[in-house]
Amino acid sequence: MSNIVNIIFSVALFLNAAIFIPQAVRIYTTKSAQGVSLLTFGGLLVIQFATVLHAIMMRDYILLIGYLLSILTCGTVVVLVLINKRNN
């Protein structure tokens, strides 16, 4: 049962990461972070970092890969928001 739950979480994380990509592309191409909540994406980034530590402690490497991918895409959005809010 635990493996099924981990697989579900891993798939959800990969989908989560995929959802962040269009947001990052939009910010990058329009050079505008208008309508993007830094608080929301920053909060997600902190939560994802905590779950990465949990995955490392549990030695669940599939889940860890999903979390890291999600952090990478969410972190990209956060960085782009910070850059573009500073430029506007």
ABEGO torsion letter per residue (X at the ends): XAAAAAAAAAAAAAAAAAAAAAAAAAAAAAGBABGBBAAAAAAAAAAAAAAAAAAAAAGBAAAAAAAAAAAAAAAAAAAAAAAAAAAX
